[in-house]
Amino acid sequence: KKMIWSVPMKIRVGSKTISVLFKDEKQTLELPKNTEWVHLNADSTGFYASQCDHAMMEGLTKALKNGEKALTVLDKVCLVRDALAVAECGMPGETLNLLNLIVSFQNDEIGWQAPEDKKEDEDVEGLLRPLIIQSIGDYGYQPVIDEALKRFRSFMKFVYIFIYLFIYLFHYNNENDEKKTDISPSLKSVVFTIAIKNGDKKDFELLKKYYLTATDSAEKDWALRSLGWTTDTELIRHMLQWIKNSSEVRNQDKVYPFRTLATNPAGREIAWEFLQKTFSEWYSIFEGGFLVKHLAKLPSEFVSFEKASEIEKFYDSLDFPACKRSMQQCVENIKKNASWRKQDIALIEKWVSANVKK
């Protein structure tokens, strides 16, 4: 007999919340008359993703645009998470639902720093700020790139004056200069990344030097990962050799900048070629431990069936049982994304042309 799991659901209908236990494969729930919108996983209490049909999604996006207070922050996170999960599965029309949902959210201004009258950043704003600045920088918006480079270079100047010319510290110790040189901890990784992606070789060397001299583990991690965003082919090749061969990078940290390089569009192909030539060496470095699973998933950012076949063929030629499943997952992920891209890329282009202001 087929087992059916009971699923408890907490459903938000306007200002009311309904708790329901679903026991059958199909079950009908009667809603109050004149219901304008329904959220199937209130406060994200259920361990499942829910799929909304077009009418349900229209009701939710309208409620969000109108600033519906009954939809909590957790509700909004849950809606985006579920819409993305369903869209990634390749369900027809779900990518359009996801795009419409995203633009229905609030459009409050979020700047580089919290207003002066706020001692503490709002929780959501504090999380959104680095994500938004990173995204805008990735899209090539020059004012953000210029600001990130200015802050990065001012910060590096301050750091090395402090280290090598201690007396200059007093020059930078007034309130106005401190604002120019200091970078908020929540933005440091973002500023490093944008600066390295858009800066020059000197910026790369400054951050590498900063990595080597920093004592805080979080600072070292931000710096090391950010170095992988360089777009200079020579520096990409240099970094691959450096992280593999140098004792300056701890063995347990080596995979993380490698993963950044494999994610970086400018370094993806170079990193893949390097991985093919050196896979056995990396396996020895990690001693067959759990980090080899991360190693096997490095090519996951490719989005073509041709590349999936190439990677699958290479992995089939290897005999490393410890990461065989991770290799299969990597190939599966590439095929899934390639299928999603093929199905919806034209729809996305059309939607962007119609909805994004130039």
C-alpha positions in Angstrom: 0.0 0.0 0.0 1.3 3.4 -0.9 2.2 5.5 2.1 0.8 9.1 2.2 2.5 11.5 4.6 0.3 13.8 6.6 1.3 17.5 5.9 0.4 20.2 8.5 0.0 23.5 6.8 -0.3 27.0 8.2 -2.1 29.1 5.6 -2.4 32.9 5.6 -5.6 34.2 4.2 -5.6 38.0 4.4 -5.3 39.0 8.1 -6.3 35.5 9.2 -4.1 32.4 9.6 -5.6 28.9 9.2 -4.0 25.6 10.4 -4.9 22.5 8.3 -3.7 18.9 8.3 -3.6 17.4 4.8 -4.0 13.6 5.0 -4.9 12.7 1.4 -3.3 13.1 -2.0 -6.1 15.6 -2.9 -7.9 17.7 -0.4 -10.1 20.8 -0.8 -10.0 23.7 1.6 -12.9 26.2 1.5 -11.8 29.8 1.8 -13.8 32.8 3.0 -15.7 34.7 0.4 -14.0 37.6 -1.3 -10.5 36.2 -0.5 -8.0 38.4 -2.4 -4.9 36.4 -1.7 -3.6 33.2 -0.1 -0.1 32.3 1.2 0.3 28.5 1.6 3.2 28.5 4.0 2.7 31.2 6.6 5.9 32.2 8.4 7.7 29.5 6.5 6.8 26.9 9.1 6.5 24.0 6.7 9.4 22.0 5.3 8.1 22.1 1.7 8.0 24.3 -1.4 4.5 25.4 -2.6 3.5 26.1 -6.1 1.0 28.9 -6.8 -1.1 29.0 -9.9 -1.2 32.2 -12.0 -4.3 33.6 -10.2 -2.8 33.0 -6.7 0.4 34.6 -7.7 -1.4 37.6 -9.1 -3.2 38.1 -5.8 0.0 37.9 -3.9 1.9 40.3 -6.1 -0.9 42.8 -5.9 -0.9 42.5 -2.1 2.8 43.1 -2.0 2.6 46.1 -4.3 0.0 47.6 -2.0 2.3 47.0 1.0 0.1 44.3 2.7 1.2 44.3 6.4 -0.1 40.8 7.0 2.6 39.3 4.9 5.7 39.1 7.2 9.3 39.2 6.2 9.4 35.4 6.6 6.4 35.2 4.2 8.2 37.2 1.6 11.4 35.2 1.9 9.3 32.0 1.6 7.5 33.2 -1.5 10.7 34.1 -3.3 12.4 30.8 -2.3 9.5 28.7 -3.4 8.9 30.6 -6.6 12.6 30.1 -7.5 12.6 26.4 -6.6 9.5 25.8 -8.8 11.0 27.9 -11.7 14.3 25.9 -11.5 12.3 22.7 -12.0 11.3 24.0 -15.5 7.6 24.3 -14.8 6.0 26.3 -17.6 5.2 29.9 -16.7 6.9 29.8 -13.3 9.9 31.9 -14.3 7.4 34.7 -15.3 5.7 34.3 -11.9 9.1 34.6 -10.2 10.0 37.8 -12.1 6.6 39.4 -11.4 6.9 38.5 -7.7 10.4 40.0 -7.3 9.4 43.4 -8.7 6.3 43.6 -6.5 8.4 44.2 -3.4 9.0 47.5 -1.7 11.3 49.9 -3.5 12.7 51.8 -0.5 16.1 53.4 -1.0 19.0 51.6 0.6 22.3 53.5 0.4 25.9 52.6 1.2 25.3 53.2 4.9 22.5 53.5 7.4 21.2 57.0 8.1 23.1 58.9 10.7 20.1 58.8 13.1 20.1 55.0 13.1 22.5 53.5 15.6 21.7 50.0 14.4 20.8 48.9 10.9 17.4 47.3 10.5 17.8 43.6 10.2 16.4 43.3 6.7 18.2 46.4 5.4 21.5 45.2 6.9 21.1 42.0 4.9 19.9 43.7 1.7 22.5 46.4 1.6 25.5 44.1 0.6 23.3 42.0 -1.7 22.0 45.1 -3.6 25.4 46.8 -3.9 27.0 43.6 -5.0 24.3 43.0 -7.7 24.5 46.5 -9.0 28.3 46.3 -9.2 28.0 43.0 -11.0 25.7 44.6 -13.6 28.4 47.2 -14.3 26.8 50.3 -12.9 29.8 52.7 -13.0 28.9 55.0 -10.0 28.8 52.0 -7.7 32.1 50.6 -9.2 33.8 54.0 -8.7 32.6 54.3 -5.1 33.8 50.7 -4.3 37.2 51.4 -5.8 37.5 54.7 -3.9 36.6 53.0 -0.6 38.9 50.1 -1.3 41.9 52.2 -2.2 41.3 54.6 0.7 41.0 51.6 3.1 44.2 50.0 1.7 46.1 53.3 2.0 45.0 53.6 5.6 45.9 50.0 6.4 49.5 50.3 5.1 50.1 53.7 6.5 49.0 52.2 9.9 51.3 49.3 9.5 54.4 50.9 8.1 54.2 54.5 9.2 52.5 54.4 12.5 52.9 58.2 13.0 50.4 58.7 10.2 47.7 57.1 12.3 47.1 60.4 14.1 46.6 62.1 10.8 43.7 59.7 10.0 42.3 59.7 13.5 39.8 62.5 13.1 36.1 61.9 12.5 35.9 63.0 8.8 38.8 61.1 7.5 37.7 58.0 9.4 34.5 57.9 7.4 36.4 58.0 4.2 38.8 55.2 5.1 36.6 52.8 7.1 34.5 50.1 5.5 31.5 48.6 7.3 32.2 45.0 8.1 29.0 44.0 6.3 30.3 45.7 3.1 33.9 44.8 3.2 33.6 41.6 1.2 31.4 43.4 -1.4 33.9 46.3 -1.7 36.8 43.9 -2.1 35.0 41.9 -4.8 33.9 44.9 -6.9 37.3 46.5 -6.6 39.2 43.4 -7.7 36.7 42.7 -10.5 37.1 46.3 -11.9 40.5 47.3 -10.6 44.0 46.7 -11.9 47.0 44.5 -11.0 48.1 46.9 -8.2 44.7 46.5 -6.5 45.1 42.7 -6.7 48.5 42.8 -5.2 47.3 45.2 -2.4 44.5 42.8 -1.4 46.8 39.7 -1.6 49.3 41.5 0.7 46.4 42.4 3.0 45.4 38.7 3.1 48.9 37.7 4.0 49.2 40.2 6.8 45.6 40.1 8.3 45.2 38.3 11.6 41.4 38.2 11.7 40.1 34.9 10.1 37.0 36.6 8.7 39.1 39.3 7.1 41.5 36.8 5.6 38.5 34.8 4.2 36.9 37.8 2.6 40.2 38.8 1.0 41.1 35.4 -0.3 37.7 34.7 -1.9 37.6 38.2 -3.4 40.9 37.7 -5.1 39.2 35.1 -7.3 37.1 37.8 -9.0 39.9 39.2 -11.0 39.2 39.4 -14.7 42.9 39.5 -15.7 43.8 36.2 -17.4 47.4 36.3 -16.2 46.4 36.9 -12.6 43.8 34.1 -12.8 46.5 31.7 -13.9 48.8 33.0 -11.2 46.2 32.6 -8.5 45.4 29.0 -9.5 49.1 28.0 -9.1 49.5 30.1 -5.9 46.5 28.6 -4.1 47.5 25.0 -5.1 51.2 25.2 -4.4 51.8 27.9 -1.7 51.9 27.2 2.0 50.6 30.8 2.4 47.1 29.4 1.8 46.0 26.7 4.3 45.0 23.4 2.7 41.5 23.6 4.2 41.0 27.1 2.6 42.3 26.3 -0.9 39.0 25.2 -2.4 37.2 28.4 -1.6 39.1 30.8 -3.8 39.2 28.0 -6.4 35.4 27.9 -6.3 35.3 31.7 -6.7 37.5 31.5 -9.8 35.2 28.7 -11.2 32.2 31.0 -10.6 33.8 34.0 -12.1 32.8 34.2 -15.8 36.3 35.4 -16.7 37.9 32.5 -14.9 35.4 29.6 -15.4 37.0 28.0 -18.4 40.5 28.5 -17.2 39.6 27.0 -13.8 38.0 24.0 -15.5 41.0 23.4 -17.7 43.3 23.6 -14.6 41.1 21.2 -12.6 41.3 18.6 -15.4 45.1 18.8 -15.4 45.5 18.8 -11.6 42.6 16.8 -10.2 44.8 14.0 -8.8 47.0 16.6 -7.1 44.0 18.3 -5.5 42.7 14.9 -4.3 46.0 14.3 -2.6 46.0 17.8 -1.0 42.6 17.1 0.5 43.6 13.5 1.4 40.3 12.3 0.0 38.4 14.1 2.7 35.1 16.0 2.5 36.6 18.9 0.6 37.0 16.8 -2.5 33.2 16.9 -2.8 33.5 20.7 -3.2 36.2 20.2 -5.7 34.0 17.9 -7.8 31.3 20.6 -8.0 33.5 23.4 -9.2 32.3 23.3 -12.8 28.6 23.6 -11.7 28.3 27.1 -13.0 28.4 26.1 -16.7 25.0 26.2 -18.4 25.2 24.2 -21.7 24.5 20.6 -22.6 27.8 20.5 -24.5 29.8 21.4 -21.4 27.8 18.9 -19.3 28.7 16.1 -21.7 32.4 17.2 -21.6 32.5 17.3 -17.8 30.6 14.0 -17.5 33.1 12.3 -19.9 36.0 13.5 -17.9 34.5 12.5 -14.5 33.7 9.0 -15.9 37.4 8.6 -16.6 38.3 9.1 -13.0 38.3 6.6 -10.2 37.7 8.5 -7.0 34.8 6.9 -5.2 34.8 9.5 -2.4 33.4 12.2 -4.7 31.6 10.2 -7.4 28.2 11.3 -6.2 29.3 14.9 -6.1 30.5 14.6 -9.7 27.1 13.2 -10.8 25.3 16.1 -8.9 27.5 18.6 -10.7 26.6 17.3 -14.1 22.9 17.0 -13.2 23.0 20.7 -12.0 24.5 21.8 -15.3 21.9 19.9 -17.4 19.1 21.3 -15.2 20.3 24.9 -15.6 20.9 24.4 -19.4 17.4 23.1 -19.8 15.9 26.0 -17.8 18.0 28.5 -19.8 16.9 27.0 -23.1 13.3 27.1 -22.1 13.0 30.5 -20.6 15.8 32.8 -21.9 13.7 34.3 -24.6 10.9 34.9 -22.1 13.3 36.6 -19.7 14.7 38.8 -22.4 11.2 39.9 -23.5 10.2 40.5 -19.8 13.3 42.6 -19.2 12.7 44.7 -22.3 9.1 45.4 -21.2 9.7 46.0 -17.5 13.2 47.5 -17.0 13.8 51.2 -17.5 16.8 52.0 -19.7 
